[in-house]
């Protein structure tokens, strides 16, 4: 099987500081209102027996990306060498088919109307660095890399790969 | 097929079909309304669907943090990121954080513009990690809210009309006025407010000393309060040994939001990962409490009752360390008798914590040999703050949890020679202390470690009461009283009466309309000084970009003003380079040598911690004029003879809130909920940074954390605008359903006043109808203060209704 890059999120380490989110916005210089990554807070229970956990997610770089399947212009593609789902914004006509197709609501649209999203910081990967969200995470809760390697890293915890028809390339602990 | 099906659903559900809309709009100018609607859909989907479908194992209920925070506006001012090859990386320090600093960054500069940050892993403070604020720095630097040139007031006070002047004109204007007032009223008529950024507070002290005024106005609600009480109870300030503890009690502390990249998060997460038990004592389940094994949802401001009851349990169940108590504690028998009335059942009524939980937590702490308490700011804002903190300190002591691995430790010392202090501590005299316009700590305990201090609120109070004398000039360098001190209306009244008000800051502040002179200063990305130290490490600050306006650094402002005042001999005659070299003399190098020889800083290393050094710890010399020890008996002051001598209760007691369920039950019918505020946030510093778009998008509105059932009973939906009314003021803020908060309590972040121009968000009113929590509390001097450590109360009773 070809190499597939993705993320591993150690949910119990996430402290909801939002560093990954803002690091992503700033590094990618996104338009205001655009978010390639998002930290969400998840509540459970009733007072005083309340639980709160959180997760940081972005594009899942699915093995079978629904966005790519519906793109009428071929602007979305999956890189053969690492499985990263990328957008050629010069080809995008802003039809938002991808937005409706993505089960996770990932695609974002800035001022130029074309689709944009996480590309796993391709420029940084090329320099041998980790994506900015992973680099900056004060809790080291985020990891990126080939899914097999992430699975090894996650083997000490009851981590699971997110399920779904598109086969998201994201592992989460617990 | 799937696309179409979903599209219909969205069309019905939202009234907007983004899909069809987009097809018809290709090539045309977009309408922001539609963009916004679309983006909200994105938000909703991205949150809910992801978790409900894909991560169902995580929990059933889903709330999206920051839901609705989509504000599409024009492109931000930050320059486009360029290819990495063209970027220059400059090692320096982040400047986005207030009280402490020292997180390293590699500032990325392209074509002379600061465009972003890269990690600086060699920096021992944060080891390449950074928080959200650090990443948003370029937006702060290039914000339209920046002050670009000095100004003097031309309109009425509060009107905000100014005229541009030069830096030299500003310095001359200030110096002339201060000289005039000094001759007419005496130098003590000047007060300087403590800054949010601590690294220049010693410069303010030096200016006050050279001018002749002891009146440094400290907030009276932060850090010094607990440091004072710990010093006068156990002889010094300890830290919780997260690395070795089996049990960590987070008590009113927020290790995540406050300097998250500096190690607090790593310590907490690592402790949790290796299986340490965690107890969190705080009114709401912030993310740190969410990690805890036990959450103790205490009512705001009632920690003293809880801690006294824990002492009761530990003493009556004989869970204390009898040998340590016999050898190293003073007044155990008095404490034992004293706490008999503070039963867990008594504390339950006040604190809202079940008696059984109080017993459980007390027993766990007392019987776990390696247990540490991390106590912080949450205990510094109530009338019994000093009592709460000394009760906790006493608990640490009698259970034998001091100065042992895994407990509360003094830690190791640094091998780095200390750079020279700018503070002129050696010049303090009793007469100097007696001149204080009011106290942060009572006169017999002045100066404390920061120097002589008056609480910031009392500085303003003197303007109105003219007792013991009125302050006639205030300099606010990085300090905004309206948005950060209780009693907003009274502060504004004082500002209207104040003769001369100078603001020194990098961007617009809440108090600026009242300023007579506004002095802009550079951000710390626009200057090459001062150096920063962190533990054993020191590094020169490097300039990232040239200043964007007609201004200098905070440090240069004080050198310039000091020199202009005629105090040049004490101010290196305005030569910042000479000054930096003087500070570094103990390290036997010049500032340029530090910069060039150690471009990524020098680590001197530290001495390993020594444990159980009780004779040394409990004989520490105080900072008072008499230099006597903090603990006259050479033992932990369970019974405090110094407090007794100064006319205060030698034993910790419970003092009621100004308003609260047990303090003023008669108010409950009209104001049934207890309100307090959060001191720290994940994205802002106190009343700063609301104007930074990337940060504002994370936390766009002032959210009142309210328990869902409490809200529903009032017909309030999640995200509704609500009116919050106390006996003293009102706010209009957004309700956020917050399952992790006491149903009888609501909480909100303090410091809301500023809008965000780039996001089209306006300022909030400063008083009633705004979002300023300070406007909600009492200013009755008999009720609002702790009698010893100021600790202005941030609790009141409120009613909440839909706006």
Interface residues (C-beta under 8 A of the other chain):
Chain A: X11 X12 X13 X15 X16 X17 X18 X19 X21 X22 X23 X25 X26 X27 X28 X29 X31 X32 X33 X34 X35 X38 X39 X40 X41 X42 X43 X44 X45 X46 X47 X48 X50 X51 X52 X53 X54 X55 X57 X66 X70 X93 X94 X95 X96 X97 X99 X100 X101 X103 X104 X105 X106 X107 X108 X109 X111 X113 X123 X127 X135 X136 X137 X138 X139 X140 X141 X160 X162 X163 X164 X168 X172 X174
Chain B: X2 X3 X6 X7 X10 X18 X19 X22 X23 X25 X26 X30 X35 X36 X38 X39 X41 X42 X43 X44 X45 X46 X47 X49 X50 X51 X53 X54 X55 X57 X58 X59 X60 X61 X62 X63 X64 X65 X70 X71 X72 X73 X74 X75 X76 X78 X80 X81 X84 X115 X116 X117 X119 X126 X128 X129 X130 X131 X132 X133 X134 X135 X136 X138 X139 X256 X257 X260 X261 X265 X266 X268 X269 X272 X273 X285 X287 X288 X290 X291 X295 X297 X682 X683 X693 X694 X695 X697 X698 X707 X739 X740 X741 X742 X743 X758 X759
